[in-house]
Amino acid sequence: MLGAAGRAGYTHAALDTDTDNRTGAAGIYAKVGFVIDQRIVVSRKTV
């Protein structure tokens, strides 16, 4: 899929994942060349 995107002229790919994901998704993405660009913290409170 990323190869096809590159051939179509795209220069970047992005995705997001939960850093607490127990499947190790962040590590898998890093192994194929993705790098962390930003981190977002979401806070919530039950009312």
Rosetta blueprint (number, residue, H / E / L):
1 M L
2 L H
3 G H
4 A H
5 A H
6 G H
7 R H
8 A L
9 G L
10 Y L
11 T L
12 H L
13 A L
14 A L
15 L L
16 D L
17 T L
18 D L
19 T L
20 D L
21 N L
22 R L
23 T L
24 G L
25 A H
26 A H
27 G H
28 I H
29 Y H
30 A H
31 K H
32 V L
33 G L
34 F L
35 V L
36 I L
37 D L
38 Q L
39 R L
40 I L
41 V L
42 V L
43 S L
44 R L
45 K L
46 T L
47 V L
